Structures are given as C-alpha cells and as structure tokens.
Amino acid sequence: MTKLTRTFTTQMEALKRHRAKAQQTVRVERVNVESGGQAIVGDVSHRGEG
C-alpha cells in the first residue's frame, strides 16, 4: 500500500509539472500609435523566464 501511495504521489507531481509548462498567449486587440511613435505589427515571441 505504501509503494502504491508513493507512486500515485509521484505521478501527480509529474503531471503538475507537465501542466505548469503550458504556453501563455497574450493578444492585443487595439493599439493606438500617435504621431512620431513606432509599432510592431506581427508575431512577437519571447523565450525566457518571466
């Protein structure tokens, strides 16, 4: 019983770590760029820690 309980706990921790790595997406619906300003149009990606 102890071995089964430890296995279950280990599997749940692994699932938790796997789900935590889900990719986040931020979508901007409206942008105003004033005269003299600059904007990026297209996909922008950042690979790194927050």
Secondary structure, DSSP 8 states (H G I E B T S, - for coil): -HHHHHHHHHHHHHHHHHHHT-------------TT-----S-----S--
